[in-house]
Amino acid sequence: MAQAVFQSSYLSRSDFSKNSSKSSIIFGSQLRSPTMEKTQLRTLDSVKTKSTVRLKAVMESPGLTQEVVENEPKVGGVTNEAANHFKELKHRFLGFKKDKYLSNLERYQQLSEAQYPKFMVIACADSRVCPSSVLGFQPGEAFVVRNVANLVPPHENGPTETNAALEFAVNSLEVENILVVGHSCCGGIKALMSLQDEVISSFIRSWVVVGSPAKSKTKAAASNLNFDQQCKHCEKESINRSLMNLLSYPWIEERVVRGKLSIHGGYYDFIDCTFEKWTLDYKGTTMHGDSECSIKNREFWT
């Protein structure tokens, strides 16, 4: 069928070249003669008619129709399950609107005009450690960015979504506190501690290597511990490394020196629901040579 169309087109072009007086060239394209157009239209009409007949035959044949239906991907169960999930989300949203939004309408109208958060929070993407749920942040109180293993790359590593968020929070929103929150059983830290020397390219590896200094320090200080205990040690060590990496950004260090910004670490253990909080001591922290993070105001919330 397709061959008939191409042959008709080819013959028409041949006849057309013999009768150049019936055509002209505009911007390198030939205008088709009326004879050629009629020939192709008749051929295309024939194609459409035959296609319609074939489609009708398929539709009227129970066997062929059954075969087509059975070969379709069976995703009905997944689709229904997803619909149920969104029904639950709809129920939650409407509950939020009724119980919180409409009950605090003036507050939400203020937030629609501007935000003035006091905190910038860097937390893990893990679904079990939502900082708003764990620490009770309300809308407008914390500017939050979440990534795998709550890592802060150093300034020299170049742009990422994490330091883009930091730049906006510090320079535009002028937050007063940056809080890096780690947690127990962190899959990102486990991936970091499991990295071997051979290079296996992956997005996860390319990201978690940011925490390599914390891994090295953990291996040196906790080599006598088992793997799980080493991971827990590294979960906290990587937080301190991120606190020091924050100081590699000139506009962050400048505000810390001026007393306009404080940098804090936090560790949420969801096994026994405890929280540990501490603050970076800028004066006692060394950034050159054997860098060492000095902390103060350590608290345990149990």
HUGI-V352956 format. One line per field, one symbol per residue. phi: phi as a letter, one per 40 degrees, with the letter a starting at -180 (. if undefined). psi: psi as a letter, one per 20 degrees, with the letter a starting at -180 (. if undefined). burial: + if it has 24 or more other ideal C-beta (glycine too) atoms within 12 Angstrom, else -. Layout:
# HUGI-V352956
phi=???
psi=???
burial=???
This chain:
# HUGI-V352956
phi=.cccccccccccccccccbcccabbbfgbccccdcccccccccccccccccccccccccccdccccccccccdcbdcccccccccccccccccccccccbcccbdccccccccabbccbbbbbccdccbcccccbgccdgcacbbbacgfcbccdccgcacccccccccccbcfccbbbcbbacfccccccccccccccbcaccdccccdcddccccccccbccccccccccccdccccccccccdcccdccdcccccgcabbbbabbbccbfbbbbabccccccbbbgccacbbafcbbbb
psi=ghhhgggghghhhghhhimiijrrpoljpppqqhggggghggghhgggghhggghhgghiohggghggghiqpnjgggggghhhghggggggghgggghgghilggghhghihrqmqiqpporqipiilohhggjkpqpihpoppprpjlqoqqhiiaprhgighggggghghlqippoooarqlohghgggiiprhqoopqhgghgiihjghhgghghhhkhiqrghhgghghhhhhghhhghhhiiogighghghijipqpqqqoooigjmqppqrppoghippiqcnqppprrlpqpo.
burial=-------+---+---+---------------+---+--++--+-----------------------------------------------------------------------+-+-++++++++--+-+--++----+++++++++++++++-------++-+++-++--++++++++++++-++++++++-+--------+--+++++++++-++---+-------++++++++++++++++++++-+++-++----+++++++++-----++++++++--+-+-----+-+-------
